[in-house]
Amino acid sequence: MHPSIKTIRDPLWNTIRLSEPALRIIDTPAFQRLRYIRQLGFAHLVYPGATHTRFDHALGVHHLASTALRQLRERSDAPEEVWEDELLIPYAALLHDIGHYAYSHALEELEPERIPADHEEVSRRFLDEAELREALEPLGPEAPERIHALIRGDSASPLAGLISGSLDLDKMEYLRRDARFCGVPYGEVDVDRLLAGLLLLQDPTTGRWETGVHEKAIAALESLLFAKYQMFRNVYWHHGVRAATALYKRIVEDAVRVELIDAEELIGPTDEELLYEIQRRAATESDDAVGERLAERWIPALRRRRLPKRALELTAADLQGIDLQPWVIGDGAKKRAFEDRLATELELEPGEVFIDFPEKSRMFQLDVLIRRRGGRVERLGEGGIPGVLDLPRVARDLQDTARTLRVFTFERRSVDADRLLERLRA
């Protein structure tokens, strides 16, 4: 083995090989921070094994990117210019989550004005740090900008689909890793078959080269899509995970609202650092009711797993034919005002009622080129390809089935379903 190549052991992919540039990136403070950002936020409060981190996941995506490029090279007839960004792809894979906030995706559910930007955009802040720019120098002067474009999905590279898109390696990695560490069977994806089916294909309409897949790997692509559905339904949107997430979002939202912490300060802290700092400031720098609730009720409750209770839970069947107010999704001012009115009615403190109705509007996102068995190339989009992948026939039903509207209360209460729905109707 080349002396500049190091190997590490991974419970999912066994041996991961790291080049000298990868090692330089990993050794930066920005990347080491990912060791302390849990991959699944608060899922460990429900699934004790889910303590894996963005660090582990990033190494896995890097490994899959290197494997995918090697296999693509072996069977590609694409012109050499298609491979222009080949060198950068493994490092974009390694850095794709560099911008995550504490507890991963939770804060990105808040209203945009509550946070500086989404984690893909925030990644630019870390890519601009001196240590990371120095680590990327051997990859070329434009490496940080080109890697950022790949992370954001703005790159025109034919290989960009490996980093962001329907076939991105991130999905293949996190579904397998999350299922393994949660101890559930739902996230099994036929990654080997998907990688073996990857091809560089030319769009028959535009002539542009893209990452696509052979028709023989369609069953493996289906396994990815349905694994995603199962994981959202059983893990990511589990009521305990959502209760903890709702409380955490409220803690951060109130801390920002009363200026205990500036939104820009959300960039950088690890999971424990952020909660510690909010609690410290609430206890020592605030003398109002909000500071008291944060320091003495909410943060201690989250740390001790005294999570909000389900006061009401409505499934897809319960909501059938009912159009809800658009503000029910998200965390806007109208929703917060309604929650606080409901809290008063239930004799709770302001901020201690949470209406949770998570959405993943593109759970079955499809936009990928398929090489049919006869050699013809077609685009598989939202409409599917009849007889090949008819997912749209069931996609909406599956997504609706995965979603549940819940009302959580900080202390145990009960909410009448009919009365609530009457107030939430559009």
C-alpha positions in Angstrom: 0.0 0.0 0.0 1.2 3.5 -0.8 2.7 5.1 2.4 0.5 8.1 2.1 -2.7 6.0 2.2 -4.1 5.2 5.7 -6.9 2.8 6.5 -9.5 2.9 9.2 -12.0 0.3 10.3 -15.7 1.0 9.9 -18.6 -1.1 11.2 -20.5 -0.6 8.0 -18.0 -0.6 5.2 -15.2 -2.6 6.9 -12.1 -0.9 5.6 -12.0 2.8 4.5 -8.9 4.0 2.7 -7.9 7.7 3.2 -5.5 9.5 0.9 -3.1 12.3 2.1 -5.5 15.1 1.1 -8.4 13.4 2.9 -6.2 13.0 6.0 -5.3 16.7 5.9 -9.1 17.6 5.7 -10.0 15.3 8.5 -7.4 16.8 10.8 -8.8 20.3 10.5 -10.8 21.7 13.4 -13.8 22.2 11.2 -14.0 18.5 10.3 -13.1 17.3 13.8 -16.1 19.2 15.0 -18.3 16.6 13.2 -17.3 14.0 15.8 -19.6 15.8 18.2 -22.6 16.4 15.9 -25.0 13.4 16.2 -26.1 12.1 12.9 -29.7 11.7 14.0 -30.2 14.5 16.4 -32.3 13.2 19.3 -33.0 9.7 17.9 -30.6 8.3 20.6 -33.3 9.1 23.2 -35.5 6.5 21.5 -32.9 4.2 19.9 -29.9 4.1 22.3 -27.5 2.9 19.7 -28.1 6.0 17.5 -25.1 7.9 18.8 -23.2 7.8 15.5 -22.0 11.1 14.2 -21.7 13.3 11.1 -18.0 12.4 11.3 -18.7 8.6 10.8 -21.2 9.3 8.0 -18.9 11.7 6.1 -16.1 9.0 6.0 -18.6 6.5 4.7 -19.8 8.8 1.9 -16.2 9.5 1.0 -15.6 5.7 0.8 -18.7 5.3 -1.5 -17.6 8.2 -3.7 -14.2 6.6 -4.2 -15.7 3.2 -5.0 -18.3 4.7 -7.4 -15.7 6.6 -9.3 -13.5 3.6 -9.7 -16.4 1.5 -11.0 -17.6 4.2 -13.3 -14.1 4.5 -14.8 -14.0 0.8 -15.5 -17.1 0.8 -17.7 -17.4 4.3 -19.0 -17.1 5.4 -22.6 -17.6 9.1 -21.8 -15.2 11.6 -23.2 -12.3 12.7 -21.0 -13.8 16.2 -20.4 -16.7 14.6 -18.5 -14.1 13.6 -15.8 -12.9 17.2 -15.1 -14.1 17.2 -11.5 -13.2 13.6 -10.8 -10.4 14.6 -8.3 -12.8 16.7 -6.3 -15.7 14.3 -5.9 -14.3 12.2 -3.0 -13.5 15.4 -1.1 -16.9 17.0 -1.8 -18.3 13.8 -0.4 -16.1 14.0 2.7 -17.2 17.7 3.2 -20.8 17.5 2.2 -22.1 17.9 5.8 -19.4 20.3 7.1 -22.0 23.0 7.7 -24.4 21.2 9.9 -25.8 22.8 13.0 -25.9 21.2 16.4 -28.2 18.2 16.4 -28.1 18.0 12.6 -31.3 18.9 10.7 -33.5 20.1 13.6 -32.8 23.8 13.4 -33.3 23.9 9.6 -37.0 23.4 10.3 -37.2 26.8 11.9 -38.3 29.8 10.0 -35.5 31.1 7.7 -35.1 34.3 9.7 -34.2 32.3 12.8 -31.1 30.8 11.4 -28.3 32.2 9.1 -28.8 29.7 6.3 -29.3 26.0 5.5 -26.4 23.7 6.2 -25.3 23.5 2.5 -24.9 27.3 2.4 -23.3 27.4 5.9 -20.7 25.0 4.6 -19.1 27.9 2.8 -18.2 29.5 6.1 -16.2 26.5 7.1 -14.6 26.1 3.6 -13.4 29.7 4.1 -11.5 28.8 7.3 -7.8 29.1 7.0 -7.0 25.5 8.1 -9.4 24.0 5.7 -8.4 26.2 2.8 -4.8 25.2 3.4 -5.8 21.5 3.5 -7.5 22.0 0.1 -4.6 23.9 -1.5 -3.1 20.8 -3.3 -6.5 20.3 -5.1 -6.2 23.6 -6.9 -6.9 27.3 -6.2 -10.6 26.9 -7.1 -11.2 23.8 -5.0 -13.2 25.4 -2.2 -15.6 27.1 -4.6 -16.0 24.1 -6.8 -16.6 21.8 -3.8 -19.1 24.2 -2.4 -21.0 24.2 -5.8 -21.1 20.4 -5.7 -22.4 20.4 -2.1 -25.1 22.9 -2.9 -26.2 21.1 -6.1 -25.1 24.0 -8.2 -22.3 22.3 -10.1 -22.6 21.7 -13.9 -20.2 18.7 -13.5 -21.6 15.5 -15.1 -20.4 13.8 -11.8 -22.3 16.2 -9.6 -25.2 13.7 -9.2 -22.9 11.6 -6.9 -23.0 14.4 -4.4 -26.5 15.9 -4.8 -29.4 14.3 -6.6 -31.6 11.2 -6.9 -28.6 8.9 -6.9 -26.4 10.8 -4.4 -24.2 8.6 -2.3 -25.3 10.5 0.9 -28.7 8.7 0.8 -27.1 5.3 0.3 -24.8 5.8 3.2 -27.1 7.4 5.8 -29.9 4.9 5.3 -27.7 2.0 5.9 -25.8 3.6 8.8 -28.8 4.9 10.5 -30.6 1.6 10.3 -27.5 -0.3 11.6 -27.1 2.0 14.6 -30.7 2.2 15.5 -30.9 -1.6 15.3 -33.8 -1.6 12.9 -34.2 -3.6 9.6 -35.8 -0.8 7.6 -32.9 0.9 6.0 -31.4 -2.0 4.1 -30.4 -0.7 0.6 -28.7 -2.9 -2.0 -25.8 -0.5 -2.2 -23.5 -2.9 -4.1 -26.1 -3.4 -6.8 -26.7 0.3 -7.1 -23.0 1.1 -7.4 -22.6 -1.7 -10.0 -25.4 -0.2 -12.0 -24.1 3.4 -12.1 -23.3 4.7 -15.5 -22.3 8.0 -17.2 -25.1 8.6 -19.7 -25.9 11.3 -22.3 -29.2 13.0 -22.0 -31.0 12.2 -25.4 -32.6 15.7 -25.3 -29.8 18.0 -24.3 -26.7 15.8 -25.1 -25.4 16.6 -21.6 -23.6 13.9 -19.7 -25.0 12.9 -16.3 -24.6 10.2 -13.7 -27.4 7.6 -14.4 -28.2 3.9 -13.8 -28.7 0.8 -15.9 -32.3 -0.6 -15.9 -30.9 -3.8 -14.3 -30.4 -1.8 -11.1 -33.9 -0.5 -10.9 -34.9 -2.9 -8.1 -31.9 -1.6 -6.1 -33.1 2.0 -6.7 -36.6 0.9 -5.4 -35.0 -0.5 -2.3 -33.4 2.9 -1.6 -36.7 4.8 -2.1 -38.7 2.4 0.1 -36.0 2.3 2.8 -36.2 6.0 3.0 -40.0 5.8 3.5 -39.6 3.2 6.2 -36.9 5.1 8.0 -38.9 8.3 8.0 -42.0 6.5 9.3 -40.3 4.5 12.0 -37.2 6.4 13.0 -36.9 10.0 11.8 -40.6 10.8 12.6 -41.0 8.6 15.6 -43.1 10.4 18.2 -40.3 10.4 20.8 -37.8 11.8 18.3 -40.2 14.5 17.2 -41.1 15.4 20.8 -37.4 16.0 21.7 -36.9 17.9 18.4 -39.9 20.1 19.1 -38.6 21.0 22.5 -35.1 21.7 21.3 -36.3 23.9 18.5 -38.4 25.9 21.0 -35.3 26.3 23.3 -33.2 27.7 20.5 -36.0 29.8 19.0 -36.7 31.5 22.4 -33.0 32.0 23.1 -32.6 33.8 19.8 -35.9 35.7 20.2 -34.9 37.2 23.5 -31.3 37.7 22.3 -29.6 35.4 24.7 -27.8 34.1 21.7 -27.4 35.6 18.2 -28.4 33.6 15.2 -24.9 33.7 13.9 -23.7 32.0 17.0 -25.6 28.9 16.0 -22.8 28.3 13.4 -20.0 26.3 15.0 -21.1 24.9 18.3 -21.3 21.1 18.8 -24.4 19.5 20.2 -23.4 19.8 23.9 -21.7 23.2 23.5 -24.9 24.9 22.2 -27.2 23.6 24.9 -24.6 24.3 27.6 -24.1 27.9 26.4 -27.8 28.6 26.2 -28.4 27.2 29.7 -25.4 29.2 31.1 -26.6 32.5 29.6 -30.2 31.9 30.6 -29.1 31.2 34.2 -26.5 34.1 34.6 -27.5 36.8 32.1 -31.3 36.7 32.1 -33.7 37.7 34.9 -37.0 37.2 33.0 -39.5 34.4 32.7 -38.0 33.1 29.4 -34.6 32.7 30.9 -36.0 30.9 33.9 -37.9 28.5 31.7 -34.9 27.8 29.6 -32.5 27.3 32.5 -34.7 25.5 35.0 -37.4 23.7 33.0 -36.8 23.2 29.3 -33.1 22.4 29.0 -33.0 20.2 32.2 -36.1 18.3 30.9 -34.4 17.7 27.5 -31.2 16.5 29.2 -33.1 14.1 31.5 -35.4 12.9 28.7 -38.5 14.4 30.3 -40.0 14.9 26.9 -43.2 16.6 25.9 -46.2 14.3 26.0 -48.6 13.4 23.2 -51.9 15.2 23.8 -53.2 14.2 20.4 -52.1 12.2 17.4 -53.9 12.2 14.1 -52.9 9.8 11.3 -53.4 10.1 7.5 -56.7 8.3 7.9 -57.9 10.9 10.5 -56.9 13.8 8.2 -58.3 12.4 5.0 -60.3 15.0 3.1 -59.3 17.8 5.5 -57.4 20.8 4.2 -55.3 22.4 7.0 -54.1 25.9 7.3 -50.7 26.2 5.5 -49.0 27.5 8.7 -49.6 24.2 10.4 -46.4 23.0 8.6 -43.2 24.8 9.7 -42.5 27.0 12.7 -43.9 30.4 11.8 -45.3 33.3 13.9 -49.0 32.3 13.2 -48.3 28.7 14.4 -46.5 29.9 17.5 -49.3 32.3 18.4 -51.9 29.5 18.0 -49.8 27.2 20.2 -49.5 29.8 22.9 -53.2 30.4 22.9 -53.7 26.7 23.2 -51.1 26.6 26.1 -53.1 29.2 28.0 -56.3 27.2 27.5 -54.5 24.1 28.8 -53.0 26.0 31.8 -49.4 25.7 30.6 -46.7 28.3 30.2 -46.3 30.1 26.8 -44.1 27.9 24.5 -45.1 24.6 26.1 -47.5 23.4 23.4 -46.1 22.1 20.1 -48.0 21.3 17.0 -45.8 18.9 14.9 -46.7 18.0 11.3 -43.3 17.2 9.6 -43.1 17.2 5.9 -40.8 15.7 3.3 -42.3 17.0 0.1 -39.8 15.2 -2.2 -39.4 12.0 -0.2 -39.5 10.1 -3.6 -37.5 12.6 -5.6 -36.7 11.1 -9.0 -34.8 12.7 -11.8 -32.3 10.3 -13.2 -31.2 8.9 -16.6 -31.9 5.2 -17.2 -30.2 3.0 -19.8 -32.8 0.5 -20.9 -31.8 -3.1 -21.7 -31.9 -2.4 -25.4 -29.5 0.5 -25.0 -32.0 3.4 -25.2 -31.5 6.2 -22.6 -34.6 7.7 -21.0 -35.2 10.1 -18.2 -36.9 8.7 -15.1 -38.8 11.6 -13.5 -41.7 12.2 -11.1 -44.0 10.3 -13.5 -41.9 7.1 -13.5 -41.6 4.8 -16.5 -44.5 2.5 -16.9 -43.4 -1.1 -16.5 -40.0 -0.1 -15.2 -40.6 2.0 -12.1 -44.3 2.9 -11.4 -43.6 4.6 -8.1 -45.8 7.6 -8.6 -48.9 5.3 -8.3 -48.1 4.7 -4.6 -45.7 7.6 -3.7 -48.3 10.1 -2.5 -50.1 7.4 -0.5 -46.8 6.3 1.2 -45.8 9.9 2.0 -49.2 10.7 3.5 -49.1 7.5 5.5 -45.7 8.3 7.0 -46.9 11.7 8.2 -48.7 12.2 11.5 -50.0 15.4 13.1 -49.2 15.5 16.8 -49.9 17.9 19.6 -47.2 17.7 22.3 -47.6 19.4 25.7 -44.8 20.0 28.2 -47.0 18.4 30.9 -49.6 15.8 30.3 -52.8 17.1 28.9 -55.5 16.0 26.4 -56.8 17.9 23.3 -60.1 17.2 21.6 -59.5 16.2 18.0 -62.7 17.5 16.5 -62.3 20.9 18.1 -58.7 21.3 17.2 -59.3 20.3 13.5 -62.1 22.8 13.3 -59.6 25.5 14.3 -56.9 24.3 12.0 -59.0 23.9 8.9 -58.2 26.0 5.9 
